[in-house]
């Protein structure tokens, strides 16, 4: 019959780590549900049709009659066909676009803008480069008698319009005119339509425009208003001072072959148009916008991959990876919001890390089990020294006599020591079995070790309670064995 002490000791062994076991069991019970929720969330974030419905952005362009507005309008139409939405936001031009794009960072009312390259960036703007249009813009200077000027000195004291205030034209012209202060030009700013009217009426001698060289507005100015293109004197020297500029030529008869407009080739300056973001757009939205430009302008992708970045802005991460790979993030095509959390490369690294983690957990658990089994076997090897029988089993311990010649007190002390060590080992086994690091189902190996240890503890307690008075039973007897 068990004593009160042995019952309490047994309850202590079997109850060890019970609270931890309940916590770990609850976590393991929740894991499948958490996995289902995660998979459901990922599925909800996917787009099986590969549409652009996740694209919802505001895009700053320019004057309604200008090329910037036309470009963004084409992109907006392409987005609508694929269930996306691009809002075309009019403005006075590049300088205003930069200012409004920075101001919109707090509200994200605008995400992108077309900006003429060479427009100054504020030092703390945090703007990002998305790409550049394939077709450059041309700086042309018009006037009723522009053909008669062949040198810079002949421009002395003329009335010069430099485009709308806040436009890229104004910004560029002020930079070009800075070294020419001795010409005493009468500079003024006005909208392009008003500037063309003043040129036609003779109220301005010259007027500058940064525009697509084939734009209808420029073609009409030459053919209908009879304005002439200035052959820009020393264009190469001007372009050398501003590296984002390059010299180009408008061939004779470009705007009217029969009438010969212009009558002779004209030197002009050209610069690229940049697509700039303020960081409000997600990675997937940025790549969706690049996809739209690639679809609308077939040379867009190769042009941006091959062009040097002289803008002073860093590429947005989504744009940089798009151009490097030559295609959008494939996971983002069907699960755009997933790559907003982390790019595909990050998910692959995460999956690899999880795989390594689970393999490491398996290795750690096998090592723990080996250590537990090794400790249990070492204790079992000490038990036969208490008896004459070297092959004694767990079932025979309670009915066996101690080896002759040994004091009863010595035997009791050794049995208590063995029980204490086995109880500690049992507690260690329970603690390790309920660890969150144990794979689901892996606790059964620990349970087997716990059973072996508990059987051995019970046998030693029974031996101690009976005082070792029984005789040893041979191994091959019919007595039942618990092992």
C-alpha distance (Angstrom), angle and dihedral (degrees) to the residues before:
residue distance angle dihedral
X1 . . .
X2 3.81 . .
X3 3.76 118.2 .
X4 3.78 123.0 -130.5
X5 3.80 89.7 -107.9
X6 3.79 93.2 53.2
X7 3.82 91.1 49.0
X8 3.79 91.5 51.4
X9 3.79 90.2 46.6
X10 3.79 91.1 50.5
X11 3.80 91.4 49.3
X12 3.78 88.4 50.4
X13 3.80 92.5 53.1
X14 3.78 96.7 44.8
X15 3.81 94.2 42.1
X16 3.79 95.3 48.9
X17 3.81 110.9 124.2
X18 3.82 92.6 3.7
X19 3.81 93.6 139.3
X20 3.79 92.0 47.1
X21 3.78 89.0 48.6
X22 3.80 91.6 54.8
X23 3.81 91.9 49.3
X24 3.81 92.8 48.0
X25 3.81 92.2 45.4
X26 3.80 89.9 52.0
X27 3.78 91.2 51.3
X28 3.78 92.0 49.1
X29 3.79 90.4 48.5
X30 3.81 89.8 53.7
X31 3.81 95.9 46.9
X32 3.84 96.2 80.1
X33 3.81 90.7 48.7
X34 3.79 91.3 48.0
X35 3.81 89.6 50.5
X36 3.82 90.6 51.0
X37 3.81 91.0 48.9
X38 3.81 90.7 49.1
X39 3.80 92.7 49.6
X40 3.80 90.9 46.7
X41 3.79 90.9 50.9
X42 3.79 92.0 49.7
X43 3.80 90.6 48.6
X44 3.81 90.4 50.9
X45 3.80 89.2 52.9
X46 3.79 93.5 52.7
X47 3.78 125.5 96.1
X48 3.82 109.1 -149.3
X49 3.82 91.4 -173.3
X50 3.84 93.7 53.7
X51 3.82 90.5 -130.8
X52 3.80 127.3 154.6
X53 3.80 96.8 -119.6
X54 3.80 88.9 128.0
X55 3.83 90.0 64.0
X56 3.82 108.9 98.5
X57 3.80 109.8 151.1
X58 3.79 143.4 143.1
X59 3.80 115.6 -128.5
X60 3.83 121.6 -162.4
X61 3.80 110.9 -144.5
X62 3.83 125.4 156.5
X63 3.78 143.4 -108.9
X64 3.80 115.3 -5.3
X65 3.81 90.4 -119.1
X66 3.80 94.5 44.7
X67 3.78 133.6 97.3
X68 3.82 94.3 -111.8
X69 3.80 91.2 59.9
X70 3.81 91.1 47.4
X71 3.81 92.0 51.3
X72 3.79 94.3 50.6
X73 3.80 90.4 43.8
X74 3.81 90.6 57.4
X75 3.81 90.0 49.3
X76 3.81 90.6 49.2
X77 3.80 90.9 52.6
X78 3.81 91.0 49.9
X79 3.80 90.6 49.0
X80 3.81 92.2 50.8
X81 3.81 90.9 53.7
X82 3.82 88.1 58.2
X83 3.82 95.8 43.2
X84 3.80 94.4 -99.9
X85 3.79 127.0 124.3
X86 3.81 127.3 -138.5
X87 3.80 116.7 177.3
X88 3.80 112.3 -148.4
X89 3.82 106.9 -140.3
X90 3.82 115.2 -164.5
X91 3.80 121.9 -141.1
X92 3.79 143.4 162.4
X93 3.81 92.4 -98.7
X94 3.78 146.3 -83.5
X95 3.81 101.1 -28.7
X96 3.80 91.7 49.9
X97 3.81 90.1 45.5
X98 3.80 90.7 56.2
X99 3.80 92.2 48.9
X100 3.81 94.6 46.3
X101 3.80 92.6 44.5
X102 3.80 90.9 55.9
X103 3.82 92.3 45.0
X104 3.81 90.5 50.4
X105 3.80 93.2 60.9
X106 3.80 91.0 90.5
X107 3.81 96.3 49.3
X108 3.82 99.9 23.2
X109 3.82 89.0 -138.4
X110 3.81 87.3 143.0
X111 3.80 127.3 32.3
X112 3.81 107.6 174.5
X113 3.79 139.5 22.1
X114 3.79 140.5 -173.8
X115 3.78 109.0 -121.1
X116 3.76 130.1 -179.7
X117 3.81 110.6 -117.4
X118 3.77 110.9 -108.9
X119 3.79 94.0 40.4
X120 3.84 106.6 136.5
X121 3.80 116.1 -106.1
X122 3.81 121.5 -145.8
X123 3.80 110.6 -114.9
X124 3.82 94.2 -118.4
X125 3.82 97.9 35.6
X126 3.84 96.8 118.4
X127 3.80 89.0 -154.9
X128 3.81 120.5 159.6
X129 3.78 131.7 -144.9
X130 3.80 114.4 -123.1
X131 3.80 99.1 174.3
X132 3.79 145.0 -68.3
X133 3.78 132.5 -98.5
X134 3.78 116.2 -104.6
X135 3.79 94.6 -130.4
X136 3.83 115.5 65.5
X137 3.78 124.4 -138.9
X138 3.77 121.9 -119.8
X139 3.78 129.0 -134.3
X140 3.80 104.5 -140.1
X141 3.79 127.7 175.4
X142 3.80 116.4 -152.8
X143 3.78 132.9 -166.2
X144 3.81 141.5 154.0
X145 3.82 90.8 -110.6
X146 3.82 101.4 22.2
X147 3.84 92.1 130.1
X148 3.82 91.3 69.2
X149 3.82 94.7 62.6
X150 3.80 116.6 88.4
X151 3.81 103.7 156.3
X152 3.78 137.9 40.3
X153 3.81 92.9 -117.3
X154 3.78 90.4 62.6
X155 3.85 88.4 63.7
X156 3.81 92.1 65.3
X157 3.81 113.2 137.9
X158 3.82 96.0 -3.0
X159 3.79 123.5 148.5
X160 3.81 107.6 -110.3
X161 3.80 128.2 -172.2
X162 3.81 114.3 -154.5
X163 3.81 101.1 -171.8
X164 3.78 132.5 -101.8
X165 3.77 120.5 -20.3
X166 3.80 109.6 -98.7
X167 3.80 93.0 23.1
X168 3.78 128.4 126.5
X169 3.79 88.5 -117.3
X170 3.80 91.4 60.1
X171 3.80 92.4 46.7
X172 3.80 93.7 48.9
X173 3.81 94.7 44.7
X174 3.79 93.4 50.8
X175 3.81 89.2 53.5
X176 3.81 91.6 48.4
X177 3.81 93.1 46.5
X178 3.81 95.7 47.1
X179 3.86 93.3 89.5
X180 3.84 90.8 42.6
X181 3.80 99.1 63.0
X182 3.83 90.6 125.8
X183 3.82 89.9 69.1
X184 3.84 89.4 71.9
X185 3.78 92.5 -145.1
X186 3.82 117.1 -173.9
X187 3.79 99.1 -126.7
X188 3.80 122.6 -165.1
X189 3.80 137.1 168.0
X190 3.80 127.1 -138.0
X191 3.80 138.9 142.6
X192 3.79 115.0 -74.4
X193 3.81 95.2 -110.9
X194 3.79 91.3 52.0
X195 3.79 90.9 45.1
X196 3.81 91.5 53.6
X197 3.79 90.7 49.6
X198 3.79 91.6 51.2
X199 3.80 90.7 48.5
X200 3.81 90.6 50.9
X201 3.81 91.7 49.4
X202 3.82 92.6 45.6
X203 3.83 94.1 -114.6
X204 3.80 88.3 123.3
X205 3.80 125.7 39.3
X206 3.79 96.0 -156.0
X207 3.79 136.4 8.0
X208 3.81 129.5 -166.1
X209 3.81 126.1 -142.8
X210 3.80 132.7 177.7
X211 3.76 102.2 -151.3
X212 3.79 144.6 132.5
X213 3.80 105.0 -77.1
X214 3.83 90.2 -130.0
X215 3.80 96.6 45.1
X216 3.80 115.3 134.5
X217 3.79 90.5 -126.6
X218 3.81 91.7 58.6
X219 3.81 93.4 41.5
X220 3.82 90.7 52.1
X221 3.81 91.0 47.7
X222 3.80 90.3 57.0
X223 3.80 100.2 37.2
X224 3.82 102.9 33.8
X225 3.79 104.8 24.7
X226 3.82 91.2 38.7
X227 3.79 92.8 -133.0
X228 3.79 118.1 161.2
X229 3.83 129.9 -135.3
X230 3.78 117.4 -119.9
X231 3.81 113.1 -126.9
X232 3.80 93.5 -133.1
X233 3.80 108.7 -124.4
X234 3.82 115.4 -129.4
X235 3.77 92.1 -0.3
X236 3.83 92.5 163.9
X237 3.81 91.8 56.9
X238 3.81 91.5 49.6
X239 3.81 91.7 49.5
X240 3.80 90.4 49.3
X241 3.81 91.1 60.1
X242 3.81 92.3 52.8
X243 3.84 109.9 41.4
X244 3.81 94.2 -162.8
X245 3.82 88.7 66.0
X246 3.80 126.3 80.6
X247 3.78 132.9 -175.1
X248 3.81 120.0 -110.4
X249 3.79 136.2 170.8
X250 3.77 133.8 -128.1
X251 3.77 105.1 -150.9
X252 3.80 122.9 -132.9
X253 3.81 111.9 -86.2
X254 3.82 92.3 16.1
X255 3.83 92.9 137.3
X256 3.79 98.0 33.0
X257 3.79 120.1 10.0
X258 3.81 95.7 -171.0
X259 3.80 96.8 46.7
X260 3.80 93.2 36.4
X261 3.79 101.4 -123.3
X262 2.95 107.0 -161.7
X263 3.82 98.1 23.6
X264 3.83 94.0 -154.0
X265 3.83 135.2 21.8
X266 3.80 113.0 -80.5
X267 3.81 128.5 -151.0
X268 3.78 114.0 -134.9
X269 3.81 136.7 165.6
X270 3.78 125.3 -113.8
X271 3.80 134.3 -162.4
X272 3.78 135.9 177.4
X273 3.79 127.3 -104.9
X274 3.80 113.6 -127.8
X275 3.78 129.3 -149.2
X276 3.80 105.1 -140.6
X277 3.80 130.7 -172.9
X278 3.80 132.5 -163.9
X279 3.82 97.8 -147.3
X280 3.82 95.2 -101.2
X281 3.81 93.6 109.1
X282 3.78 118.6 82.7
X283 3.79 122.9 -119.4
X284 3.81 91.3 -103.7
X285 3.82 92.3 49.3
X286 3.81 90.9 50.2
X287 3.78 91.9 51.6
X288 3.81 90.9 44.8
X289 3.82 89.3 55.4
X290 3.81 91.2 50.3
X291 3.81 88.6 50.2
X292 3.81 89.7 54.1
X293 3.81 92.2 50.7
X294 3.81 90.1 47.0
X295 3.79 91.0 51.9
X296 3.81 92.5 45.9
X297 3.82 96.9 42.5
X298 3.85 110.6 32.5
X299 3.82 93.4 -161.6
X300 3.81 93.2 51.5
X301 3.82 98.5 96.0
X302 3.82 97.7 45.8
X303 3.80 91.8 41.6
X304 3.80 91.9 55.8
X305 3.80 93.4 43.2
X306 3.81 91.4 53.6
X307 3.82 100.7 38.2
X308 3.78 121.3 95.5
X309 3.78 115.3 -123.4
X310 3.82 106.4 -121.9
X311 3.79 95.0 152.3
X312 3.79 97.4 99.5
X313 3.82 90.6 -124.6
X314 3.78 126.0 108.1
X315 3.78 118.9 -123.4
X316 3.81 116.7 -103.6
X317 3.81 108.8 -107.3
X318 3.81 92.9 -117.0
X319 3.81 91.4 51.1
X320 3.79 93.7 46.1
X321 3.81 93.3 52.9
X322 3.83 90.8 44.6
X323 3.82 92.9 55.7
X324 3.81 93.3 41.2
X325 3.80 92.9 53.4
X326 3.79 95.4 35.2
X327 3.80 90.0 -130.3
X328 3.81 140.7 55.8
X329 3.76 123.1 -85.4
X330 3.81 100.7 -77.7
X331 3.79 93.9 -145.2
X332 3.80 87.8 52.4
X333 3.81 91.8 55.7
X334 3.81 91.4 67.7
X335 3.80 101.3 17.7
X336 3.81 104.1 32.3
X337 3.79 96.8 164.5
X338 3.80 91.0 52.7
X339 3.81 92.2 64.1
X340 3.79 89.0 47.5
X341 3.80 85.3 67.6
X342 3.79 93.6 44.4
X343 3.83 135.2 -20.6
X344 3.80 120.1 -103.7
X345 3.80 91.9 -101.2
X346 3.80 88.6 56.8
X347 3.81 91.9 50.9
X348 3.81 90.3 50.3
X349 3.78 90.5 50.5
X350 3.80 90.0 47.6
X351 3.82 91.7 51.4
X352 3.79 89.8 48.2
X353 3.79 90.2 49.0
X354 3.81 91.9 50.2
X355 3.79 90.4 49.3
X356 3.79 90.9 50.8
X357 3.81 89.5 46.7
X358 3.80 93.5 53.3
X359 3.79 91.4 46.8
X360 3.79 89.6 49.9
X361 3.82 90.0 48.7
X362 3.79 89.8 52.4
X363 3.79 90.8 49.6
X364 3.81 92.1 48.1
X365 3.81 91.7 49.3
X366 3.79 92.8 49.5
X367 3.79 88.7 50.0
X368 3.84 91.3 49.1
X369 3.79 91.7 49.6
X370 3.78 91.0 49.1
X371 3.81 90.6 51.1
X372 3.81 91.9 48.4
X373 3.80 92.9 48.3
X374 3.80 91.4 45.9
X375 3.83 91.6 51.5
X376 3.82 91.3 47.8
X377 3.83 92.8 49.3
X378 3.82 91.6 49.9
X379 3.81 90.3 54.5
X380 3.81 91.5 46.5
X381 3.83 89.6 53.0
X382 3.79 89.5 60.5
X383 3.83 94.6 55.5
X384 3.85 99.3 72.7
X385 3.83 89.5 62.2
X386 3.82 87.8 70.8
X387 3.83 91.5 60.8
X388 3.80 142.0 41.2
X389 3.79 91.5 -118.5
X390 3.85 113.9 83.1
X391 3.84 93.3 -169.8
X392 3.79 97.0 49.8
X393 3.80 116.4 153.7
X394 3.80 130.2 -143.9
X395 3.81 91.2 -105.6
X396 3.83 91.9 54.1
X397 3.83 96.9 51.3
X398 3.82 97.6 82.1
X399 3.86 92.3 51.2
X400 3.82 97.1 43.6
X401 3.81 132.4 101.2
X402 3.77 121.9 -129.8
X403 3.77 118.8 -107.1
X404 3.86 112.4 -82.3
X405 3.76 119.8 -102.9
X406 3.78 96.3 38.0
X407 3.76 125.6 112.3
X408 3.78 118.2 -113.6
X409 3.80 92.1 -130.0
X410 3.78 90.5 52.2
X411 3.82 90.7 51.0
X412 3.82 92.0 48.5
X413 3.78 92.1 49.6
X414 3.80 92.1 50.0
X415 3.84 92.0 47.5
X416 3.81 90.9 50.4
X417 3.81 89.8 49.5
X418 3.81 90.6 51.6
X419 3.81 91.7 48.4
X420 3.82 91.6 49.0
X421 3.79 92.1 50.7
X422 3.80 91.9 46.4
X423 3.82 91.3 49.3
X424 3.81 89.5 52.3
X425 3.81 89.9 48.4
X426 3.81 90.5 48.6
X427 3.80 90.6 51.9
X428 3.78 91.2 47.9
X429 3.81 90.0 50.3
X430 3.82 91.4 51.1
X431 3.78 93.1 48.4
X432 3.77 92.8 50.5
X433 3.81 92.5 44.9
X434 3.82 92.8 58.3
X435 3.79 94.5 46.6
X436 3.81 114.0 126.8
X437 3.79 87.4 -130.1
X438 3.81 92.0 66.7
X439 3.84 108.7 100.1
X440 3.78 115.9 -117.1
X441 3.82 107.1 -82.9
X442 3.79 92.2 15.5
X443 3.79 91.5 102.6
X444 3.83 90.7 76.6
X445 3.80 90.7 76.8
X446 3.79 88.6 55.4
X447 3.80 90.7 47.9
X448 3.81 89.2 56.2
X449 3.80 90.6 53.4
X450 3.82 90.0 47.3
X451 3.82 90.1 53.7
X452 3.81 92.9 51.4
X453 3.79 91.9 48.2
X454 3.83 93.6 45.3
X455 3.84 91.7 50.7
X456 3.79 90.5 51.5
X457 3.81 92.4 47.8
X458 3.81 91.3 50.6
X459 3.82 92.0 48.9
X460 3.79 92.3 51.7
X461 3.82 91.3 47.6
X462 3.79 91.1 51.5
X463 3.81 90.0 49.5
X464 3.81 90.9 50.6
X465 3.85 93.0 46.2
X466 3.86 93.0 51.5
X467 3.76 93.9 47.2
X468 3.82 93.2 -125.5
X469 3.87 92.6 -80.9
X470 3.80 98.7 139.8
X471 3.76 124.6 90.1
X472 3.74 123.0 -112.0
X473 3.77 118.0 -93.6
X474 3.84 116.1 -141.9
X475 3.80 117.8 -112.6
X476 3.81 92.8 -117.1
X477 3.82 94.4 51.6
X478 3.77 122.7 115.9
X479 3.78 92.3 -110.9
X480 3.80 112.1 122.3
X481 3.77 118.2 -105.1
X482 3.76 124.0 -147.9
X483 3.76 93.1 -152.3
